[in-house]
Amino acid sequence: MAQTKKHDYTAVVIGTGFGATMTAIPLAQKFTERNKDKPIETIETVLMLERGTWWTTPVSTVQDKEIATAEFLTKKEQPVQYWSSQNYFRGFLDIFSRCYRRTKDENIFTKLFKSLRNEDGLYDFTIMGKRGFLGLFGRKRDGITVVRASGVGGGSLVYSNITIQPPDFIFNQKWPASWDAAARKKYYARARHAISYGVLSALKAGDANLPLRSDLAPDLKKPVLDLAVNTGLSNIVMRTARLEPHWDVADDPNNTRGLKQIHIRSLDPDGKPIPPAKQNRLWLDRTRVFQGAVRQLTSDYGAVDLAINDLTPESLVPLGPEQPPPNYPVDAATEGPNGFGFAGKNYCERQARCNVGCLPGARHTLNKQLMAAALGKADGSAGPLLPNLKIQALCEVDVIRALPDGGYEIQYIQRHHDDPSSFDQATITADMVIVSAGCLGTNELMLRSKERGTLPNLSDQVGVGFSANGDYIAFLEKTKERASIVRGPVTTSFAHFHTDKKGTGPEASPDNPNPELFHTIEDQGIPPAFASVVGEGIPLIQHLVNKGAGGGFLIRAILRYAKMRIPQVIREIWRNNRERADFFKTEEERVSNMMCVFAVGRDASQGVLRLGKKGETPLRISKPGGQKFWDDPIYEAIVDSLNRLAAKIRPDGTTFQFFNPFLTSTAEAAGAQSIASAHPLGGCRIAQSPTDGVVDEFGRVFDKTKTGDRPFYEKLYIADASIIPTALGVNPSLTISALSLRVADKIIKELPPEP
């Protein structure tokens, strides 16, 4: 007689983002391998709990002509929503009315009226502090505002697709000793492959020094590519796909793909100087302006490795049918960074919509991998690759309880698909739990489980060591050259400052950089939906910081837009026949000479999170001694670099500077100054003991009452941004993935004998 399972699931993974996907898929794959020919009741299963819903594109794509994905998910009893598809003001309203997450406790209106709630929204705009009277008056902000995602795929749904490995010196402090250069090389290579092709593809490839197909042995290429969901990393700098960039490629010790930098010729064939503005005319305007400027400020810059499908230049793979023409060398057809043979794949259409939903479906969002693994292909051509992997959406975990005889109880609410404001209480048990709810989600869950005594022996360091990763967004109102920030992927290029290399320091001492102030600046596009409110956009952002994105924000947006546009229509429609009116200009024209950048840096990682009390938000945050987050020295260094960048790209004779709308005098007067972070880190940081942190280097959660070789809660792990012990100074998705794949390896190594 077959032995029945002790708990409901072998493993429960809380979340579906980078940490969750990089641990759940390897674990489910391992269980699949060792459960062949076993009775169904003994098969080891993995359940992923996600508080959000599925999101997909509402328009026809290369791979989904009939827009079958949403119907497929619905048939699988999965809740699904479409990305906002409008690119203009209607899109702006759609994002903040349908895609913005509003819960019962948002304010007095959402508390009283269910119709105003939107628990299955994509964007969670988290402002920490005191709510004030009725959630409207007398609010007090703690100084950190976090934009995070809520949906299957986690942060991958809204991130900028950037994969950057931090320089080695980042790991010299506060990182576990065994996370050495050799281990980093192995896991960062695997993470690149896992993001660029797929986790199952990376597992099949083993520890080959990845991510290019040419790195794989011939006998591995076909099975590895057969398991690939995506077509590899891309460097997108050209106005359209297929154009040859003619860039310079420099060696990069942290990236076998090399560093792609703009090629500037100083003289023409006749020996005459060539202005940079006259060169690289087929590059994206924003990329050309940005790289042309930062090359004068630092030696460490180039095109970002993007997790986006794109078509290779014509010189590598020709356009054609899905089968190569007669006598065409097949190996050549399947080589190249993103050729992917002749099979049709979604590719980037340069719509600058990465953060609000990729309509052509080219981004490597993790929901694609999770759907293939757990549910199968939308066209019905293949079933699930891992039938023992289950995904349950609209589940918000309350606490984790350690059971006396081993294993864990997970208490959560299951929201109704047809009315997410209604829900049922639910409880399940598991042998193992992996917490990957994102930095804020994981910290809140662990703090609550500690406070309620369901995990009473957690380290007292839970919530300590939070970092905003030096995040800083800034705008320059005027550029001397066209920048066209609504065209291209949302980010194309980066520049490192204050590395350990000469030529990356400030203007006064370029050969003496200070790695303690290391930071990265990236060009940032904006979707046309946001460009539609240019002129009113910055005041709206400041109102958003101060009041939140509830109904009042939408009313304010509509009124501001109407105040600006209606008189303009009346006035300009009558003179449009004589002179083209401004009202009829496109969004690209309106922001053609504006530049937006995003910076990340090494802040001090001194934030402390705690649970909010009555009249407060669920999480509160502070720094020792009441310091302001924006007073960290990293921001002074970032502003210095931006001032030098502004001098290179603003019109001659002007004094325009980059400004951060969250840190202006207007924001200060409203009490709304804030560091706006998209990359929160820490709070459950890696350490060697519970005295200094919450987990060890393999994500194993410390039990402070235990000593010896295993001072842990057995089979309880954390794998996400919350375990990163220091600011990285680069976008964290690749690091989260590398760490989580390492956690997965340790979990698999420590599995008990086969059941």
Secondary structure, 3 states (H helix, E strand, C coil): CCCCCCCCEEEEEECCCHHHHHHHHHHHHHHHHHCCCCCHHHCCCEEEECCCEEEECCCCCCCCCCCCHHHHHHHCCCCEEECCCCCCHHHHHHHHHHCECECCCCCHHHHHCHHHCECCCCEEEEEEEECCECCCECCEEEEEEEEEECECCHHHHCCCCEECCCCHHHHHCCCCCCCCHHHHHHHHHHHHHHHHCCHHHHHHHCCCCCCCHHHCCHHHHHHHHHCCCCCCCECCCECCCCCCCCCEEECCCCCCCCEEECCCCCECCCCCECCHHHCCCCECHHHHHHHHHHCCCCCCEEECEECECCCCCCCCCCCCCCCCCCCCCHHHHHCCCCCCCCCCCCCCCCECCCCCCCCCCCECCHHHHHHHHHCCCCCCCCCCCCCCEEEECCEEEEEEEECCCCCEEEEEEEECCCCCCCEEEEEEEEEEEEECCHHHHHHHHHHHHHHCCCCCCCCCCCCEEEECCCCEEEEECCCCCCCCCCCECCCCEEEEECCCCCCCCCCCCCCCCCHHHCEEEEECCCCHHHHCCCCCHHHHHHHHHHHCCCHHHHHHHHHHHHHHHHHHHHHHCCCCCCCCCHHHCCHHHHCCCCEEEEEEECCCCCEEEEECCCCECCEEEECHHHCCHHHCHHHHHHHHHHHHHHHHHCCCCCCCCCECCCCCHHHHHCCCCCEEECCCEEEECECCCCCCCCECCCCEEECCCCCCCCCEEEEEEECCHHHCCCCCCCCCHHHHHHHHHHHHHHHHHCCCCCC
